[in-house]
């Protein structure tokens, strides 16, 4: 494919006082263009990843990017949405615009402001990423959906509480070094494993440390046609970028297989001409720790029912067979939904250029990304490499 990444920006994630959705979008848009060394007048098209679902009263948001600079006026701008994979959907649409010859430079922004929404509404909004006829009355909202998935996994393969705690502890430890992360505290295995007043059960076997937080934040990247990027200060190429969409109702699938995730990874690895063991690291979608565990199996890192062993053996930790979520993942970094997929691409690009201060994977050459919407419904995999 002809699109490459030439610049990026990333806000801090968390409860961002004094920010608005508009200011978050504008801040990363300006920074990304500056990092790429281009002006707003050079942009051919804009993609905005913004989930919303009730988080923002302003639901027509694509043109908010134009308010970053008057020189963006009259540029095509489109809001892209695909549940929690919204950011990666925006990246993919930017790539496709360049591959189709419709644009030479695309600005991709992902943003969400969630923390200004009352807590009961947050759960209702997130549950909209599930199939409401089946899941609309689920206690604890979307956490309840994954609580049911965790219970089903435990019933099939045995209690995985130790493994989930190990995943949570790993991601919290990794997030300490990430300057953009929302939760920069190494909680340790014992805290994540035990129920307590500070770590109560939320849904099924999932405790608070098994769930990603509610977050504000934004990220942006600049895509350019590869030949035109010959003089760019840096270029990160896509060895693969794949999208697989699965059925929305869980009743139509064996949810413990995450088959859409498996298909996306298989297609991406085949397109890239590499194996999983050739990747330097993976940023994967740990909205809940049970999701990361099942994703180990879906991507082919572990056999079915063996994801817990991979976690407990330390194979996905720094220095392990395949470091997973060196950024801290959604669990520590935060999960502002529209921004998450763009964030994954930005942080992977930073790893490949050796600029991931505090979380750098030594000698990283190939980075894998998995971002999903719903319960393995929208599945996106990218494999990135540094070209220059």
C-alpha positions as CSV (number, residue, x, y, z in Angstrom):
1,X,0.0,0.0,0.0
2,X,1.2,3.5,-0.8
3,X,0.3,5.4,2.4
4,X,2.9,6.1,5.1
5,X,2.9,7.9,8.4
6,X,5.1,11.1,8.4
7,X,4.0,12.8,11.6
8,X,1.9,12.5,14.8
9,X,0.7,13.9,18.1
10,X,-0.7,12.6,21.3
11,X,-2.4,14.3,24.2
12,X,-2.3,13.1,27.8
13,X,-5.2,10.7,28.6
14,X,-7.4,11.0,31.7
15,X,-9.8,13.4,33.3
16,X,-8.6,16.6,31.5
17,X,-10.0,19.6,33.3
18,X,-10.4,22.7,31.2
19,X,-10.4,20.9,27.9
20,X,-13.3,20.5,25.4
21,X,-13.7,18.1,22.6
22,X,-12.9,20.9,20.3
23,X,-9.7,21.9,22.1
24,X,-8.6,18.3,22.2
25,X,-9.1,17.9,18.5
26,X,-7.4,21.2,17.7
27,X,-4.4,20.6,19.9
28,X,-3.3,17.3,18.4
29,X,-4.1,18.5,14.8
30,X,-1.8,21.4,15.0
31,X,0.9,19.4,16.7
32,X,0.7,16.5,14.2
33,X,1.0,18.9,11.2
34,X,4.0,20.6,12.8
35,X,5.6,17.3,13.5
36,X,5.1,16.2,9.9
37,X,6.6,19.5,8.7
38,X,3.6,20.5,6.5
39,X,1.1,23.3,6.6
40,X,-2.7,23.0,6.8
41,X,-2.9,24.1,3.2
42,X,-1.1,20.9,2.2
43,X,-3.8,18.6,3.6
44,X,-6.1,17.0,1.0
45,X,-8.5,15.3,3.2
46,X,-9.4,14.9,6.9
47,X,-10.7,11.9,8.8
48,X,-12.0,12.3,12.4
49,X,-12.5,9.3,14.6
50,X,-15.3,10.1,17.1
51,X,-17.5,7.6,18.7
52,X,-19.7,9.8,20.9
53,X,-22.9,7.7,21.4
54,X,-24.1,10.4,23.8
55,X,-20.8,11.6,25.4
56,X,-20.9,15.0,23.5
57,X,-24.0,17.1,22.8
58,X,-22.2,18.2,19.6
59,X,-22.7,15.2,17.4
60,X,-21.7,16.7,14.1
61,X,-18.0,17.0,14.7
62,X,-16.0,16.5,11.4
63,X,-15.8,20.2,10.8
64,X,-14.4,20.9,14.3
65,X,-11.0,19.9,12.8
66,X,-11.3,22.8,10.3
67,X,-11.4,25.3,13.2
68,X,-7.8,24.4,14.0
69,X,-6.7,26.7,11.2
70,X,-8.6,28.7,8.6
71,X,-6.4,27.2,5.9
72,X,-8.3,23.9,6.4
73,X,-11.5,25.5,5.3
74,X,-13.2,23.7,2.3
75,X,-11.1,20.5,2.8
76,X,-13.2,17.3,2.7
77,X,-13.7,16.2,6.3
78,X,-15.5,13.0,7.4
79,X,-16.4,11.6,10.8
80,X,-15.7,7.9,11.0
81,X,-17.2,5.6,13.6
82,X,-17.0,1.9,14.4
83,X,-17.5,1.5,18.1
84,X,-14.3,1.1,20.1
85,X,-12.3,0.6,16.9
86,X,-13.3,4.1,15.6
87,X,-9.8,5.4,15.6
88,X,-8.4,2.5,13.5
89,X,-11.4,2.9,11.2
90,X,-10.4,6.5,10.6
91,X,-6.8,5.5,9.9
92,X,-8.0,2.8,7.4
93,X,-10.2,5.3,5.6
94,X,-7.2,7.7,5.3
95,X,-5.1,4.9,3.9
96,X,-7.8,4.0,1.4
97,X,-8.2,7.6,0.2
98,X,-4.5,7.7,-0.6
99,X,-4.4,4.2,-2.2
100,X,-7.3,5.3,-4.4
101,X,-5.4,8.3,-5.6
102,X,-8.1,10.6,-4.1
103,X,-5.6,12.3,-1.7
104,X,-1.9,12.8,-1.3
105,X,-1.9,13.9,2.3
106,X,-4.6,12.9,4.9
107,X,-4.9,14.3,8.4
108,X,-6.4,11.7,10.8
109,X,-7.6,12.7,14.2
110,X,-9.2,10.6,17.0
111,X,-10.8,12.2,20.0
112,X,-13.3,11.6,22.8
113,X,-14.3,13.4,25.9
114,X,-16.0,11.0,28.3
115,X,-15.4,12.2,31.9
116,X,-17.9,15.1,31.7
117,X,-20.8,12.6,31.4
118,X,-22.6,11.5,34.5
119,X,-21.7,7.9,35.5
120,X,-25.1,6.3,34.8
121,X,-25.0,7.8,31.3
122,X,-21.5,6.5,30.7
123,X,-22.6,2.9,31.1
124,X,-25.6,3.4,28.8
125,X,-23.4,5.0,26.1
126,X,-20.8,2.2,26.2
127,X,-23.5,-0.4,26.0
128,X,-24.5,0.9,22.6
129,X,-21.4,-0.9,21.3
130,X,-23.2,-4.2,21.9
131,X,-26.4,-5.8,20.4
132,X,-29.1,-4.1,22.4
133,X,-31.9,-6.7,21.7
134,X,-29.7,-9.2,23.6
135,X,-27.5,-7.1,25.8
136,X,-29.5,-4.0,26.5
137,X,-30.5,-5.0,30.0
138,X,-27.1,-6.3,31.1
139,X,-26.2,-5.2,34.6
140,X,-23.0,-3.2,34.8
141,X,-23.3,-2.3,31.1
142,X,-20.5,-3.2,28.8
143,X,-18.4,-4.4,31.7
144,X,-21.3,-6.8,32.3
145,X,-21.0,-8.1,28.8
146,X,-17.3,-8.9,29.3
147,X,-18.1,-10.2,32.7
148,X,-20.3,-12.8,31.1
149,X,-17.5,-13.6,28.6
150,X,-15.1,-14.1,31.5
151,X,-17.5,-16.4,33.3
152,X,-18.0,-18.5,30.2
153,X,-14.2,-18.7,29.7
154,X,-13.7,-19.8,33.3
155,X,-16.4,-22.4,32.9
156,X,-14.7,-23.8,29.8
157,X,-11.1,-23.6,30.8
158,X,-11.0,-23.1,34.6
159,X,-10.5,-20.2,36.9
160,X,-8.1,-17.6,35.3
161,X,-8.1,-15.1,38.1
162,X,-4.4,-15.3,38.5
163,X,-3.8,-14.8,34.8
164,X,-6.1,-11.8,34.7
165,X,-4.3,-10.2,37.6
166,X,-1.0,-10.8,36.0
167,X,-2.2,-9.1,32.8
168,X,-3.5,-6.1,34.8
169,X,-0.3,-5.8,36.8
170,X,1.8,-6.0,33.7
171,X,-0.1,-3.2,32.0
172,X,-0.1,-1.0,35.0
173,X,3.7,-1.5,35.4
174,X,4.2,-0.7,31.7
175,X,2.1,2.4,32.0
176,X,4.3,4.0,34.7
177,X,6.8,5.1,32.0
178,X,4.2,6.4,29.6
179,X,3.9,10.2,29.9
180,X,0.5,10.1,28.2
181,X,-1.0,7.4,30.4
182,X,-4.0,8.1,32.7
183,X,-3.0,5.6,35.4
184,X,0.7,5.7,36.1
185,X,0.9,3.5,39.1
186,X,2.5,0.1,39.5
187,X,-0.3,-1.7,41.5
188,X,1.4,-5.1,41.6
189,X,0.0,-8.6,41.2
190,X,-1.3,-8.9,44.8
191,X,-3.4,-5.8,44.6
192,X,-4.8,-6.8,41.2
193,X,-5.5,-10.3,42.4
194,X,-7.4,-9.6,45.7
195,X,-10.8,-8.1,46.1
196,X,-10.8,-5.1,48.3
197,X,-12.6,-1.8,48.9
198,X,-10.3,-0.2,46.4
199,X,-10.6,-3.1,44.0
200,X,-14.1,-4.5,44.1
201,X,-15.8,-6.9,41.8
202,X,-17.5,-5.0,38.9
203,X,-19.1,-7.7,36.8
204,X,-18.7,-11.5,37.1
205,X,-15.1,-12.3,38.0
206,X,-13.9,-8.9,36.7
207,X,-12.6,-6.5,39.3
208,X,-11.9,-2.8,38.9
209,X,-8.3,-3.6,37.9
210,X,-9.6,-5.7,35.1
211,X,-11.4,-2.8,33.5
212,X,-10.1,0.1,31.4
213,X,-10.9,3.6,32.8
214,X,-13.2,6.3,31.5
215,X,-11.0,8.8,29.7
216,X,-10.6,12.0,27.8
217,X,-7.9,12.4,25.1
218,X,-6.9,12.8,21.5
219,X,-4.3,11.6,19.0
220,X,-3.5,12.5,15.4
221,X,-1.3,11.3,12.6
222,X,-0.5,12.5,9.1
223,X,-0.6,10.1,6.2
224,X,1.2,10.8,2.9
225,X,1.5,9.0,-0.4
226,X,4.8,7.1,-0.1
227,X,6.6,8.5,-3.2
228,X,5.7,12.1,-2.2
229,X,7.1,11.3,1.3
230,X,10.6,10.8,-0.1
231,X,11.8,14.0,1.6
232,X,9.7,13.7,4.8
233,X,11.8,13.7,8.1
234,X,10.5,10.3,9.0
235,X,8.4,7.6,7.3
236,X,6.6,4.7,8.9
237,X,5.1,2.2,6.5
238,X,2.2,-0.2,6.7
239,X,3.3,-3.8,6.0
240,X,-0.4,-4.6,6.5
241,X,-3.7,-3.0,7.4
242,X,-6.7,-5.3,7.6
243,X,-10.3,-5.0,8.7
244,X,-12.7,-7.8,9.5
245,X,-16.3,-7.3,10.6
246,X,-18.2,-10.0,12.4
247,X,-21.8,-10.5,13.5
248,X,-23.0,-8.1,16.2
249,X,-25.1,-10.6,18.3
250,X,-23.0,-12.8,20.5
251,X,-25.6,-15.5,20.1
252,X,-24.5,-16.0,16.5
253,X,-20.8,-16.7,17.5
254,X,-18.7,-18.7,19.8
255,X,-17.6,-15.6,21.6
256,X,-14.6,-17.3,23.3
257,X,-12.9,-17.7,19.9
258,X,-12.8,-14.0,18.9
259,X,-12.9,-15.3,15.3
260,X,-12.9,-11.8,13.8
261,X,-9.7,-11.1,15.6
262,X,-8.2,-14.3,14.4
263,X,-9.2,-13.6,10.8
264,X,-7.8,-10.1,10.9
265,X,-4.5,-11.2,12.3
266,X,-4.2,-14.1,9.8
267,X,-4.9,-11.7,6.9
268,X,-2.4,-9.1,8.2
269,X,0.4,-11.5,8.8
270,X,-0.1,-13.1,5.4
271,X,-0.2,-9.7,3.7
272,X,3.0,-8.6,5.6
273,X,4.8,-11.9,4.9
274,X,5.8,-12.3,8.5
275,X,5.1,-14.5,11.4
276,X,4.0,-13.4,14.9
277,X,7.4,-14.2,16.3
278,X,9.0,-11.7,13.9
279,X,7.1,-8.8,15.6
280,X,9.0,-6.7,18.1
281,X,5.9,-6.0,20.2
282,X,2.1,-5.7,20.0
283,X,-0.4,-3.1,21.1
284,X,-3.6,-4.9,21.7
285,X,-7.1,-4.0,22.8
286,X,-7.3,-4.7,26.5
287,X,-10.6,-3.0,27.3
288,X,-10.9,-5.7,29.9
289,X,-8.1,-8.2,30.9
290,X,-10.2,-11.1,29.7
291,X,-10.1,-9.5,26.2
292,X,-6.3,-9.4,26.2
293,X,-6.1,-13.1,27.4
294,X,-8.5,-14.3,24.6
295,X,-6.6,-12.1,22.1
296,X,-3.4,-14.1,22.8
297,X,-5.2,-17.1,21.6
298,X,-6.9,-15.4,18.7
299,X,-3.6,-14.0,17.3
300,X,-1.9,-17.3,17.6
301,X,0.4,-16.7,20.5
302,X,-1.3,-19.4,22.5
303,X,-3.5,-22.4,21.9
304,X,-7.2,-22.3,22.9
305,X,-7.5,-22.2,26.6
306,X,-3.8,-21.5,27.1
307,X,-3.8,-17.7,27.1
308,X,-3.6,-17.7,30.9
309,X,-0.4,-19.8,30.8
310,X,1.2,-17.3,28.4
311,X,0.4,-14.5,30.8
312,X,1.6,-16.4,33.9
313,X,4.8,-17.4,32.2
314,X,5.7,-13.8,31.5
315,X,5.8,-14.3,27.7
316,X,4.0,-11.0,27.1
317,X,6.0,-8.9,29.5
318,X,9.0,-6.7,28.7
319,X,11.8,-9.0,27.7
320,X,9.4,-11.9,27.0
321,X,8.7,-13.7,23.8
322,X,6.4,-11.0,22.5
323,X,5.9,-7.8,24.6
324,X,2.2,-6.9,24.6
325,X,1.0,-3.4,25.5
326,X,4.4,-1.8,26.3
327,X,2.4,1.5,26.5
328,X,0.3,0.2,29.4
329,X,-2.5,-0.6,27.0
330,X,-6.1,0.7,27.5
331,X,-5.9,-0.6,31.1
332,X,-3.3,1.9,32.1
333,X,-3.0,4.4,29.3
334,X,-6.8,5.0,29.2
335,X,-9.5,4.5,26.6
336,X,-11.0,7.6,25.1
337,X,-12.9,5.6,22.5
338,X,-12.5,7.6,19.3
339,X,-8.8,8.3,20.1
340,X,-7.7,4.8,21.0
341,X,-7.0,3.3,17.6
342,X,-5.1,6.5,16.5
343,X,-3.2,6.4,19.7
344,X,-2.1,2.8,19.1
345,X,-0.7,3.8,15.7
346,X,1.0,6.9,17.1
347,X,2.7,5.0,19.9
348,X,3.7,2.2,17.6
349,X,5.3,4.7,15.2
350,X,7.1,6.2,18.2
351,X,8.5,2.8,19.1
352,X,9.8,2.2,15.6
353,X,11.6,5.6,15.5
354,X,13.1,5.1,18.9
355,X,11.1,8.0,20.3
356,X,8.9,6.1,22.8
357,X,10.5,7.7,25.9
358,X,9.9,5.7,29.0
359,X,8.3,2.7,27.3
360,X,10.8,2.0,24.5
361,X,11.1,-1.6,23.3
362,X,14.8,-1.9,22.5
363,X,15.6,-2.5,18.8
364,X,11.9,-2.5,17.8
365,X,11.6,-3.0,14.0
366,X,8.1,-4.4,13.5
367,X,5.0,-3.4,15.5
368,X,1.6,-5.1,15.5
369,X,-1.7,-3.4,16.4
370,X,-5.1,-4.9,17.2
371,X,-8.0,-2.6,17.9
372,X,-11.5,-3.9,18.3
373,X,-15.0,-2.5,18.4
374,X,-17.7,-4.3,20.5
375,X,-17.0,-7.8,21.6
376,X,-14.7,-8.7,18.7
377,X,-17.1,-7.3,16.2
378,X,-15.0,-4.7,14.4
379,X,-11.5,-6.0,14.1
380,X,-8.5,-4.0,12.8
381,X,-4.9,-5.2,12.6
382,X,-2.0,-3.1,11.3
383,X,1.7,-4.1,11.1
384,X,4.0,-1.1,10.9
385,X,7.7,-0.8,10.0
386,X,10.1,2.0,9.9
387,X,11.1,3.0,6.3
388,X,13.2,6.0,7.2
